C-alpha cells in the first residue's frame, strides 16, 4: 500500500460510527491551492503540499459541498439557513452569500436529518450553480422540497428549477447542467434533468423504466454523452446528449442468495478517457433491513466501455465519491458497517483501461476527495466501530501529487 505524502490536522470531530454519516466536510483544489471546509463551518486554504495555511474564514454550520476555479470558491452548508457562500480563493474574502431556505423552506424539526442543505455546487465561466434540498414527513408521507439555482458571478439569481424531488448530485459541461434526483415520489418526475446553464431551460430528461421512487444516484458527462448510475434498477447507463440510451450494464442488480433477495445501489460514476467507472454501495434486501446475505458486487468499482466490462475491483468499504483525472479514476473507501475492518480504509487509484494501480491507506475514513492541478486532496475523519471501542484515525487533510 502507498501513503499520502502530506497531511495537516483539522481539529476535533466526533468519531463516525459503523454506518456512514451524512457529509460533514468538503474539499476542492484549484490554482495550486487546496481548500477544505469543516464541520464547524470554517473554510481554509493551503498550498498543495500543506506547508502553510494561506487563509482561514469562519462560518456557522457544516460545510458539505465545495467547488473551486482559479477565481471563484463556492461553499455549500447544511444548517438552519442552508447557506451558499462565494469566496475569493486568493484571500478568503466573502463576496456574497445566499440562504437557500428562502427557496426551499426551513427545517420542521431540530434534527440534522431535517436540516436543509446545499447538496452540490459547480462553477462555469459566468454562472455559479447550486442544488439544495429539504426533507420532512407529513404523516406517513415523505416530502422533499428542492431547487437548482443559477447565479451570475455577482450573486444575482438568474434562474430557478424547482421540483418536489431529492437532488443528490450535479455536474456541468459546455453550457449544460446535469442534475441527478435519487428520490422522486411522483411518477411524472424525472431522475435526470439536463438544464441550460445560462437560462435554466430544460434541454432533456431521462428516467428509468421502474415503478420505484428511487431513480438516479449520480451523473457524469462523457464528451457530450451522459453516464448515469440508476438506483431504480441498479444498472449503469450511457445516454447521448438527447437522453437516448446507448447502452445499459448490470451492476448490483437483484439476486436471490440463501433465500434473500439482495441488491446494492450504484452510488457514483466518473468518466476517464471515455471509460465509465461505476461504484456500488452497501447490500440491501427486499424483506429485511439487516440481511445475512451479501451481494457479491457490493462496494465494487466497474469499468465499462461501449457497454462491455473492462475490469472490476472490490473496494472494501463505502465510497463517498468517484473522481477522474488524466485517464485515472479515484475512489475512496470508508467504513463497511458489516465487515467493520479499518484495514479497508483508503483511497484507490485506477487506470481507466487497465484497472487498479495503487491504494493509499488511511487510518480513519476518507469522506471527501478532490483532484485538481495535479494534486489529490482527501479529508480523513475518525471512526469508531460499535463493537470495537477503538477510535481509528483523526480529522485531517491529506494531499499528494495526483500522478506519481
C-alpha positions as CSV (number, residue, x, y, z in Angstrom):
1,X,0.0,0.0,0.0
2,X,1.1,3.6,-0.7
3,X,0.6,6.5,1.7
4,X,-0.2,10.2,1.3
5,X,2.9,12.4,1.5
6,X,1.4,15.5,3.2
7,X,-1.2,16.0,6.0
8,X,-2.4,18.6,8.4
9,X,-4.8,18.4,11.4
10,X,-8.3,19.9,11.1
11,X,-9.2,20.0,14.8
12,X,-11.6,17.9,16.9
13,X,-14.5,15.9,15.4
14,X,-16.8,13.3,16.9
15,X,-15.9,9.9,15.5
16,X,-18.2,8.4,12.9
17,X,-19.9,5.1,13.8
18,X,-20.3,1.8,12.0
19,X,-22.8,3.2,9.5
20,X,-21.7,6.1,7.2
21,X,-22.6,9.6,8.2
22,X,-24.1,12.4,6.2
23,X,-21.4,14.7,4.7
24,X,-19.6,16.7,7.4
25,X,-16.7,18.1,5.3
26,X,-15.8,19.1,1.8
27,X,-12.6,19.7,-0.2
28,X,-11.6,21.3,-3.5
29,X,-8.4,22.0,-5.4
30,X,-7.6,24.7,-8.0
31,X,-4.8,27.2,-8.9
32,X,-2.2,25.4,-6.8
33,X,-4.3,25.6,-3.7
34,X,-6.3,23.1,-1.7
35,X,-9.5,24.3,0.1
36,X,-11.2,22.5,2.9
37,X,-14.5,23.1,4.7
38,X,-15.0,21.6,8.1
39,X,-17.8,20.5,10.4
40,X,-17.8,23.8,12.3
41,X,-18.2,25.9,9.1
42,X,-14.6,27.0,8.8
43,X,-13.0,27.2,5.3
44,X,-9.2,27.2,4.9
45,X,-6.8,27.4,2.0
46,X,-3.4,25.7,1.9
47,X,-0.7,25.3,-0.6
48,X,-0.8,21.9,-2.3
49,X,1.9,20.5,-0.2
50,X,0.2,21.7,3.0
51,X,3.3,23.5,4.1
52,X,1.4,26.6,5.1
53,X,-2.2,27.8,5.7
54,X,-2.8,30.7,3.3
55,X,-6.0,32.0,4.9
56,X,-9.0,30.9,7.0
57,X,-12.6,32.1,7.1
58,X,-15.1,31.3,9.8
59,X,-18.6,30.0,9.2
60,X,-21.6,28.9,11.2
61,X,-22.6,25.4,10.1
62,X,-21.1,22.3,8.5
63,X,-19.6,22.7,5.0
64,X,-20.9,19.8,2.9
65,X,-20.2,20.8,-0.7
66,X,-17.5,22.8,-2.5
67,X,-16.2,23.8,-5.9
68,X,-13.3,25.9,-7.0
69,X,-11.8,27.6,-10.0
70,X,-8.9,30.0,-10.4
71,X,-11.1,32.9,-9.5
72,X,-14.1,31.5,-7.6
73,X,-14.6,29.3,-4.5
74,X,-18.1,28.1,-3.8
75,X,-19.1,26.7,-0.4
76,X,-22.4,24.9,0.4
77,X,-23.6,24.4,4.0
78,X,-26.0,22.2,6.0
79,X,-27.9,24.0,8.7
80,X,-30.7,26.3,9.6
81,X,-30.2,28.6,6.7
82,X,-28.6,26.2,4.3
83,X,-26.3,29.0,3.0
84,X,-24.3,29.2,-0.1
85,X,-21.1,31.2,0.3
86,X,-18.8,32.5,-2.5
87,X,-15.3,33.5,-1.5
88,X,-12.3,34.9,-3.2
89,X,-9.9,32.0,-3.5
90,X,-6.8,34.1,-3.0
91,X,-7.9,35.9,0.2
92,X,-10.9,34.1,1.6
93,X,-12.9,37.4,1.5
94,X,-16.6,36.7,1.3
95,X,-18.0,38.1,-2.0
96,X,-21.7,37.1,-1.4
97,X,-23.9,34.7,0.5
98,X,-27.4,33.3,-0.2
99,X,-29.8,31.5,2.1
100,X,-31.4,28.7,0.1
101,X,-34.1,28.3,2.7
102,X,-35.7,31.4,1.0
103,X,-36.5,28.9,-1.7
104,X,-37.0,25.5,0.0
105,X,-38.1,26.5,3.5
106,X,-36.7,25.8,6.9
107,X,-36.5,22.6,9.0
108,X,-39.7,21.3,10.5
109,X,-37.7,19.5,13.2
110,X,-34.5,20.3,15.1
111,X,-32.6,17.4,13.7
112,X,-29.6,17.0,11.3
113,X,-31.7,14.8,9.0
114,X,-34.3,17.5,8.7
115,X,-31.9,20.4,8.2
116,X,-31.9,21.8,4.6
117,X,-28.6,21.7,2.8
118,X,-26.7,22.6,-0.3
119,X,-26.2,19.1,-1.9
120,X,-23.8,20.1,-4.7
121,X,-22.3,23.1,-6.4
122,X,-20.4,23.9,-9.6
123,X,-18.9,26.9,-11.4
124,X,-19.0,27.8,-15.1
125,X,-17.4,30.7,-16.9
126,X,-20.3,33.0,-15.9
127,X,-22.5,31.0,-13.5
128,X,-22.5,29.6,-10.0
129,X,-24.8,26.6,-9.9
130,X,-26.2,25.1,-6.7
131,X,-28.7,22.3,-5.8
132,X,-30.4,22.5,-2.4
133,X,-33.0,20.2,-0.8
134,X,-35.1,19.9,2.4
135,X,-36.8,16.8,3.8
136,X,-39.8,16.5,6.0
137,X,-42.5,14.0,6.9
138,X,-46.2,14.7,6.6
139,X,-47.8,11.8,8.4
140,X,-46.6,8.6,6.6
141,X,-45.6,10.7,3.5
142,X,-42.1,11.7,2.9
143,X,-41.8,15.2,1.3
144,X,-38.8,16.8,-0.5
145,X,-38.5,20.4,-1.4
146,X,-35.7,21.3,-3.8
147,X,-34.3,24.0,-6.1
148,X,-31.4,24.2,-8.6
149,X,-30.2,27.8,-8.7
150,X,-28.2,29.6,-11.4
151,X,-26.4,32.8,-10.2
152,X,-24.3,35.3,-12.0
153,X,-20.8,35.8,-10.6
154,X,-22.1,38.8,-8.5
155,X,-24.7,36.7,-6.7
156,X,-27.9,37.6,-8.6
157,X,-30.2,34.7,-9.2
158,X,-30.7,34.3,-13.0
159,X,-32.9,31.2,-12.9
160,X,-34.5,28.6,-10.7
161,X,-35.6,25.0,-11.3
162,X,-37.9,23.7,-8.7
163,X,-39.3,20.1,-8.2
164,X,-40.6,18.2,-5.2
165,X,-37.9,15.5,-5.5
166,X,-34.5,15.0,-3.9
167,X,-31.4,16.1,-5.9
168,X,-28.2,14.2,-5.0
169,X,-25.6,15.4,-7.5
170,X,-25.0,17.8,-10.3
171,X,-22.3,18.3,-12.9
172,X,-21.6,20.9,-15.7
173,X,-20.1,20.7,-19.1
174,X,-20.2,23.0,-22.2
175,X,-23.2,25.1,-21.1
176,X,-25.2,22.2,-19.7
177,X,-26.1,21.2,-16.1
178,X,-27.0,17.6,-15.4
179,X,-28.9,17.1,-12.1
180,X,-29.5,13.6,-10.6
181,X,-32.6,13.1,-8.4
182,X,-32.4,9.9,-6.3
183,X,-35.9,10.1,-4.7
184,X,-38.8,11.1,-6.9
185,X,-42.1,10.4,-5.1
186,X,-44.3,11.3,-8.1
187,X,-44.4,9.1,-11.2
188,X,-44.1,12.1,-13.6
189,X,-40.8,13.3,-12.0
190,X,-37.5,12.5,-13.8
191,X,-34.4,11.0,-12.3
192,X,-32.2,13.0,-14.6
193,X,-32.7,16.6,-15.8
194,X,-30.3,18.5,-18.1
195,X,-30.6,22.3,-18.0
196,X,-29.1,25.1,-20.0
197,X,-26.6,26.7,-17.6
198,X,-27.3,30.2,-18.9
199,X,-31.1,30.2,-18.8
200,X,-32.1,27.2,-16.7
201,X,-34.3,25.9,-19.6
202,X,-34.8,22.1,-19.7
203,X,-32.8,20.6,-22.5
204,X,-33.6,16.9,-21.9
205,X,-34.7,14.4,-19.3
206,X,-34.3,10.7,-18.6
207,X,-35.9,8.3,-16.2
208,X,-35.6,4.6,-15.7
209,X,-38.4,2.3,-16.6
210,X,-39.2,1.3,-13.0
211,X,-42.1,1.9,-10.6
212,X,-39.9,2.8,-7.6
213,X,-39.3,6.3,-6.3
214,X,-35.6,5.6,-6.3
215,X,-34.2,6.9,-9.6
216,X,-30.6,8.2,-10.1
217,X,-27.6,8.1,-7.8
218,X,-25.0,10.1,-9.7
219,X,-24.3,11.6,-13.1
220,X,-21.2,12.4,-15.2
221,X,-20.7,14.0,-18.6
222,X,-18.7,11.9,-21.1
223,X,-17.6,14.2,-24.0
224,X,-21.2,15.2,-24.8
225,X,-22.8,11.9,-23.6
226,X,-24.0,11.3,-20.1
227,X,-23.2,8.4,-17.7
228,X,-25.8,7.6,-15.1
229,X,-26.0,5.5,-12.0
230,X,-29.5,4.1,-11.8
231,X,-31.0,3.5,-8.3
232,X,-34.2,2.2,-9.9
233,X,-32.9,-0.9,-11.5
234,X,-29.3,-0.9,-10.1
235,X,-27.7,-0.6,-13.5
236,X,-25.3,1.8,-15.2
237,X,-26.2,3.7,-18.4
238,X,-24.7,5.8,-21.1
239,X,-27.1,8.3,-22.7
240,X,-26.5,10.5,-25.7
241,X,-26.9,14.3,-25.4
242,X,-30.7,13.9,-26.1
243,X,-31.1,11.4,-23.3
244,X,-31.4,8.3,-25.5
245,X,-29.9,5.2,-24.1
246,X,-26.8,4.0,-25.9
247,X,-26.1,1.1,-23.6
248,X,-27.0,-0.3,-20.1
249,X,-25.0,-2.5,-17.8
250,X,-26.0,-4.7,-14.8
251,X,-24.1,-3.6,-11.7
252,X,-25.5,-4.9,-8.5
253,X,-29.0,-6.0,-9.6
254,X,-31.3,-8.2,-7.5
255,X,-30.1,-11.7,-6.7
256,X,-31.6,-14.5,-4.6
257,X,-29.0,-15.7,-2.1
258,X,-29.8,-18.2,0.6
259,X,-33.5,-17.3,0.5
260,X,-32.9,-13.5,0.5
261,X,-33.4,-11.1,-2.5
262,X,-30.5,-8.7,-2.2
263,X,-29.1,-5.8,-4.2
264,X,-26.7,-2.8,-3.9
265,X,-27.2,0.8,-5.2
266,X,-24.8,2.1,-7.7
267,X,-24.0,5.4,-6.0
268,X,-21.2,7.1,-8.0
269,X,-19.8,7.4,-11.5
270,X,-16.9,9.2,-13.2
271,X,-15.6,9.1,-16.7
272,X,-11.9,8.8,-17.6
273,X,-10.7,8.6,-21.2
274,X,-14.2,7.5,-22.4
275,X,-14.5,4.8,-19.8
276,X,-17.4,5.0,-17.3
277,X,-16.4,3.8,-13.8
278,X,-19.4,3.0,-11.6
279,X,-19.2,2.3,-7.9
280,X,-21.7,0.3,-5.8
281,X,-22.6,0.6,-2.1
282,X,-24.0,-1.5,0.7
283,X,-26.1,-4.6,0.4
284,X,-29.8,-4.2,0.9
285,X,-32.6,-6.7,0.9
286,X,-36.3,-6.6,-0.1
287,X,-37.6,-8.2,3.1
288,X,-35.3,-7.0,5.9
289,X,-33.1,-4.1,7.0
290,X,-30.3,-6.3,8.0
291,X,-29.8,-9.3,5.6
292,X,-27.5,-12.1,6.3
293,X,-26.6,-12.5,2.7
294,X,-24.1,-10.1,0.9
295,X,-24.4,-9.1,-2.7
296,X,-21.3,-10.3,-4.5
297,X,-21.0,-6.9,-6.2
298,X,-21.4,-4.6,-3.2
299,X,-18.6,-2.0,-2.7
300,X,-17.3,-2.7,-6.2
301,X,-15.9,-0.5,-9.0
302,X,-16.9,-1.4,-12.6
303,X,-15.2,0.0,-15.6
304,X,-17.4,-0.1,-18.7
305,X,-16.6,1.0,-22.3
306,X,-19.2,0.6,-25.1
307,X,-21.3,-1.4,-22.9
308,X,-18.6,-4.0,-22.2
309,X,-16.8,-4.6,-18.8
310,X,-13.1,-3.8,-18.8
311,X,-12.4,-4.7,-15.2
312,X,-13.9,-4.7,-11.7
313,X,-12.3,-4.2,-8.2
314,X,-13.7,-4.8,-4.7
315,X,-13.1,-1.6,-2.7
316,X,-13.9,-3.0,0.7
317,X,-16.0,-0.1,2.1
318,X,-18.5,2.6,1.3
319,X,-17.4,5.2,-1.3
320,X,-18.4,8.8,-0.8
321,X,-17.4,9.9,-4.4
322,X,-15.7,9.0,-7.6
323,X,-13.3,11.4,-9.3
324,X,-11.4,11.3,-12.6
325,X,-8.2,13.0,-13.8
326,X,-5.7,12.2,-16.6
327,X,-7.1,8.9,-17.5
328,X,-7.4,7.7,-13.9
329,X,-10.3,7.2,-11.6
330,X,-10.0,8.0,-7.8
331,X,-12.4,6.2,-5.4
332,X,-12.2,6.5,-1.6
333,X,-13.2,3.5,0.6
334,X,-14.7,4.4,4.0
335,X,-16.3,2.0,6.6
336,X,-18.1,-1.2,5.8
337,X,-20.6,-1.4,8.6
338,X,-21.0,-5.2,8.3
339,X,-17.3,-6.2,7.9
340,X,-16.0,-3.4,10.2
341,X,-12.3,-3.6,9.3
342,X,-10.1,-0.5,9.4
343,X,-7.7,-2.3,7.0
344,X,-10.1,-1.4,4.1
345,X,-9.9,2.4,4.7
346,X,-8.1,4.1,1.9
347,X,-8.2,5.8,-1.5
348,X,-7.9,3.6,-4.6
349,X,-6.4,4.8,-7.9
350,X,-7.3,3.0,-11.2
351,X,-6.1,3.3,-14.7
352,X,-9.3,3.7,-16.8
353,X,-8.3,0.9,-19.2
354,X,-6.2,-1.4,-17.1
355,X,-7.7,-1.3,-13.6
356,X,-6.2,-1.0,-10.1
357,X,-2.9,1.0,-9.8
358,X,-2.5,1.6,-6.1
359,X,-4.2,2.2,-2.8
360,X,-3.3,4.9,-0.3
361,X,-4.2,3.6,3.2
362,X,-5.7,5.9,5.8
363,X,-6.3,5.1,9.5
364,X,-9.7,6.8,9.6
365,X,-12.2,7.1,6.8
366,X,-11.8,9.2,3.6
367,X,-15.0,11.3,3.3
368,X,-14.3,14.0,0.8
369,X,-12.0,13.8,-2.3
370,X,-10.8,16.4,-4.9
371,X,-8.4,16.3,-7.8
372,X,-7.1,19.5,-9.5
373,X,-3.8,20.9,-10.8
374,X,-2.0,17.6,-10.3
375,X,-3.0,17.3,-6.6
376,X,-5.2,14.8,-4.9
377,X,-6.7,16.0,-1.7
378,X,-8.6,13.9,0.8
379,X,-10.4,14.6,4.1
380,X,-10.0,11.9,6.7
381,X,-12.4,11.6,9.6
382,X,-12.1,9.5,12.7
383,X,-14.3,6.4,13.1
384,X,-15.3,4.1,16.0
385,X,-17.0,0.8,15.2
386,X,-19.7,-0.1,17.6
387,X,-18.3,-3.5,18.6
388,X,-14.6,-2.3,19.0
389,X,-14.5,0.7,21.2
390,X,-11.4,1.9,19.4
391,X,-11.1,5.2,17.5
392,X,-9.3,4.9,14.2
393,X,-7.7,8.0,12.6
394,X,-8.3,11.7,13.2
395,X,-9.8,14.7,11.5
396,X,-7.1,15.5,8.9
397,X,-6.5,16.8,5.4
398,X,-4.1,14.8,3.2
399,X,-2.6,15.6,-0.2
400,X,-0.2,14.0,-2.7
401,X,0.5,14.5,-6.4
402,X,-2.4,13.2,-8.5
403,X,0.0,11.2,-10.6
404,X,3.3,9.7,-9.4
